[in-house]
Amino acid sequence: MSIKINFFFKAETKTCYRFETGERPDQMTLYLKKKVIEEAGIDPQKGITVTVEERS
């Protein structure tokens, strides 16, 4: 079983991109290193989808 969560680009810091989803009190924030996102060829402005699944 897994879930997919769509995160939208919110801001950037010196070293990270910040993505958010939902509204308070259910809001979630995810910080990812710029280097990792850029090496993957992902355009942070388009947002990201995160798949969450139980580790086996």
N, C-alpha and C positions, 0 to 999 in steps of 0.2 A: 504494500500500500504506500502511496506517496501523495504529496500535495504540491501544487505549483503556486508560487506567489509572485505577482508582478510588482516590481519596485520601480519607482520613477526617480529620475535624477533630481536631486534637491540642491546640492552645493558641492564645492570642492575645497579641500584644505591644501596645505602645502604638499602633503604626501598622499592624500586619499580622496576618493570620490564618495559622497554621501548619497545614499538612496533611501527613499521612504515609501511606505505603503500604509493605507488606512488612515483613520482619524482617531484622535484621542477619545477614549482611553485605550483603544485597540491599536494604536499606531505602532509600527515597528520601524526601526532605523538600522541600516546596514552600512558599515564603512568598509571599503575595499581599497587596497593599495593601488595607486595609479599605475605602477609598473606592471602589476598582474593584469589589469584591465587592458592596458595598451599592448602588452605582449600577446594577448588573446585576440587583438584586432577588434575589440568591442568599442562602439561609439557610446559613451556614457549618456549622451544627450537623448538617446533613443530609449533608455531604461533597460532593465534586465529582468529576466524571469529566473527565479530560484526554485529548484526542485528539492524537496525535503523528503527523505525516506529513512526508515529505520535501518540502522547499521546491522549487518548480519554477523 
